[in-house]
Amino acid sequence: MINEGEPGSRRLWAAPLDIAPPHSYHRGMRCLLSLLICLCLACGSSSPSASTSARPSGPDLKVANAANPGERIEVDVCLASGKETLVEFYSDRCPPCREMERVLSDLASRRPDLAIRRLNIDRPGSAGIDFDSPLAEQYSIDAVPAFRIYDQTGKLKLEGKPAKDQVRSWYSSSQQMDRGEADPGTRQIMDGYAR
């Protein structure tokens, strides 16, 4: 290897057989790198449907009536086809509902086979929890959070206390409570549903 400081030196790199000057080496590496990038892009985008189906999707958690909170909605239009769907009726003015949002978000991230749809019963401008809203009256909601669980075909499986118990069971089986990973507030909310 020839160092730059030596008299008569012209190179900063070492070539075992002294076969190419540095500018050819760098040009070749740039071409190789460009070729690899093109191949990666070509292989990765060969089929848009294949690339999207191969990617893991994020949690399936949505507020299904964000555009019209508190108004009547048919739950069957909110259900995810081919997935078990948990529907939560909630109020933004309900502290346990706000806590439950964290629980459901965590549950959705751990259960890709489960879709979660949240339905806000409060109409805009209502003073408190809006149990008189068209949505609350449509589904006879008199306490929030309230849950309904639908199977993969869209048939109602559980509602009321059995649905709450199922949510608690799913949350427990995610092993957060068993390992002590749940914060005390979330644990208290989930324990309260068992009663």
Secondary structure, DSSP 8 states (H G I E B T S, - for coil): ---TTSTT---SS--TT--S-HHHHHHHHHHHHHHHHHHHHHHHTS-HHHHHHHS-----EEETTTTSTTS---GGGTS-TTSEEEEEEE-TT-HHHHHHHHHHHHHHHH-TTEEEEEEE---TT-SS--TTSHHHHHTT--SSSEEEEE-TTS-EEEESHHHHHHHHHHHHHTTHHHHT-S-HHHHHHHHHHT-
